[in-house]
Amino acid sequence: PRPAELHLALRRDGDDPLIARLIAILAALPPG
């Protein structure tokens, strides 16, 4: 995943720990 997109997602949903966890899981997945 592109770090910039993850950064924007974290900024947008940083108040929600569940969203942050989902982003972390997605970041660990292979692209595609």
C-alpha positions in Angstrom: 0.0 0.0 0.0 1.1 3.6 -0.5 2.2 5.3 2.7 0.6 8.5 1.7 -2.8 6.8 1.4 -2.4 5.1 4.7 -1.4 8.4 6.3 -4.5 10.1 5.0 -6.7 7.3 6.2 -5.1 7.4 9.7 -5.6 11.2 9.8 -9.2 10.8 8.8 -10.1 7.9 11.1 -7.4 8.3 13.8 -10.1 8.7 16.5 -11.4 5.2 15.8 -9.1 2.4 17.1 -11.0 -0.2 15.1 -10.4 1.7 11.9 -6.8 2.1 12.8 -6.5 -1.7 13.4 -8.2 -2.4 10.0 -5.7 0.0 8.3 -2.8 -1.9 10.0 -4.2 -5.2 8.8 -4.6 -3.9 5.3 -1.1 -2.6 5.3 0.2 -6.1 6.2 -1.6 -7.7 3.3 0.1 -8.1 -0.1 -1.0 -5.6 -2.7 -4.0 -6.5 -4.9 
